[in-house]
Amino acid sequence: MMLDQVPALRPGFRFQWEPVQNAHVLLYPEGMVKLNDSASAILAELDGTRTVEQVVARLEQQFPEAGPLKEDVCEFLADALGKHWILLQ
């Protein structure tokens, strides 16, 4: 995962709060994924303009008690890329 790449949700995928699930979810044509808090925080930062480095910096500002987050964020984004939830620009 390159820090200067810009991650974005794939077309047809939508990130939203689902009251019935009491959680954020990722909706796509074939179904839905219920997300944990960490995944939700990361996906909430993907606006198609921020680089991975900017996403990490924003999350570290929001969650200073979590410490350095680069490794965890990159690992999640690599997994999301492998699951075809996101693409990199």
C-alpha positions, 0 to 999 in steps of 0.5 A: 500500500503506497501512502500517496495512493487515494483509496475510494469505495468502488462504484456500486458500494455505499457506506452508511449507518444502519439503525436496524444493525446498530452499526455502519454497513457497507452495502453493495449489489450482492449484499451487505457487510456489517462493520466494526468500529475500526473499519467504520472509522477508516471507511468514513475517511475515504472520500476519493480525494484523501491519500492513505497518508492523509487518512492515517493522519486524520485518524491519528488526530481523532484517536490519539490514544490509539498510537501510530495507526499506519500499519493497521490502516494499511492492513485494513485497506489492503484487505478491503482492496482484496475483497474488492470493496475499494479501489486505489487511484 
